Amino acid sequence: MKYWVHNGSDSIGPFDVDEIRSHVPGFGPETLVSPENATSPDAWRPAKTVAGILFKPPPPPLTPVGQIEEPDLDDPVRYRWHVKFQIGHARPASFTMDKTGAEAIARKKDYEKKGYRILEMTKTAVPNTFEV
């Protein structure tokens, strides 16, 4: 939706909400705004009374954490680790890695330092592969 903005002496616009926030100097809660297609002078209201115009809506909630299987540091067996992660509020993604317990712990810590939020971490046996 677009709005006209009254800057104290003139009505300017129409602007969408992002344009108002970034391009209208002095814009604040008391600034008068009116919807683009309004025809009544009564449509002018302080910005603080218009839902969503002053602040961006909150981001969607984070994805809940599922099963996280903690690797055994002393287990020398390589497992296929399935890792589901999220960065910020982005859509979750996943990857697999063939690691021992110690390697998996180190990799998990590295990803967490980079800001990845580990949502799930499970292991399965690595399929046997033979060279012929």
C-alpha positions in Angstrom: 0.0 0.0 0.0 1.2 3.5 -0.7 0.7 6.6 1.4 0.8 10.4 1.0 3.0 12.1 3.6 2.5 15.6 5.0 5.9 17.0 5.8 4.7 20.1 7.6 4.1 22.3 4.6 3.5 20.0 1.6 1.9 16.6 0.9 4.4 14.4 -0.9 4.2 10.9 -2.3 2.7 8.5 -2.7 5.3 6.3 -1.2 5.3 2.6 -0.2 6.3 1.9 3.5 10.0 1.2 2.7 10.3 4.4 0.7 8.8 6.4 3.6 11.2 4.9 6.1 14.3 5.5 4.0 13.5 8.6 1.9 11.3 10.9 3.9 13.4 13.2 6.1 12.0 13.7 9.6 9.4 11.0 9.3 8.3 9.8 12.7 5.3 8.7 14.8 3.5 12.1 14.6 4.0 12.6 10.8 0.6 12.7 9.1 -0.1 10.1 6.4 -3.0 9.3 4.2 -3.7 6.2 2.1 -3.0 6.8 -1.6 -6.6 6.5 -2.8 -8.3 8.2 0.2 -10.7 11.0 -0.7 -11.7 12.3 2.7 -9.6 14.9 4.6 -10.3 12.7 7.7 -8.0 10.1 6.2 -4.9 12.0 7.4 -3.7 10.3 10.6 -0.5 10.2 12.6 1.8 7.5 11.4 1.8 5.9 14.9 -1.9 4.9 14.3 -1.3 3.1 11.0 -0.4 -0.5 11.5 3.0 -1.5 10.1 4.1 1.9 8.9 6.6 2.8 11.6 8.3 -0.6 12.1 8.9 -3.6 10.0 6.9 -6.6 11.2 8.9 -9.1 13.2 10.7 -11.9 11.3 9.0 -15.3 11.2 9.8 -17.6 14.1 12.9 -19.7 14.1 12.4 -23.3 13.1 12.2 -25.5 16.2 15.2 -27.7 17.0 14.7 -31.4 16.3 16.9 -34.3 17.3 20.5 -33.6 17.8 22.6 -36.7 18.3 25.8 -35.7 20.1 28.9 -37.4 18.5 31.0 -39.6 20.7 34.5 -38.1 20.8 36.2 -41.5 21.3 34.3 -43.4 18.6 36.7 -44.0 15.7 34.0 -45.3 13.3 33.0 -43.0 10.5 29.3 -42.3 10.3 27.2 -40.4 7.7 26.0 -37.3 9.6 22.8 -35.6 8.4 22.7 -32.0 9.5 19.8 -29.6 9.2 20.7 -26.0 9.9 19.4 -22.4 9.6 21.2 -19.1 9.2 19.2 -16.2 10.8 15.6 -16.5 9.7 16.3 -18.0 6.3 14.7 -21.2 5.3 16.4 -24.3 6.8 18.9 -26.2 4.6 20.8 -29.5 5.1 23.9 -31.4 4.2 25.6 -34.7 4.9 29.1 -35.4 5.9 31.1 -38.7 6.6 33.0 -38.1 9.8 34.1 -39.8 13.0 32.7 -38.5 16.2 35.6 -36.2 16.9 35.5 -34.8 13.3 31.8 -34.2 13.6 32.1 -32.3 16.9 34.8 -30.1 15.3 32.7 -29.4 12.2 29.6 -28.7 14.3 31.5 -26.1 16.4 32.9 -24.5 13.2 29.4 -24.1 11.8 28.0 -22.7 15.0 30.9 -20.1 15.1 29.9 -19.0 11.6 26.3 -18.4 12.9 24.7 -21.6 11.7 21.9 -22.8 14.0 22.0 -26.6 14.1 18.4 -27.8 14.0 19.0 -31.6 13.6 22.0 -33.8 13.6 21.6 -37.6 13.2 23.9 -40.4 12.1 23.6 -43.5 10.0 26.1 -46.1 9.0 28.3 -45.2 6.0 27.6 -47.5 3.1 30.4 -49.9 2.4 32.2 -49.0 -0.8 34.8 -51.3 -2.4 37.2 -50.5 -5.1 37.5 -53.1 -7.9 
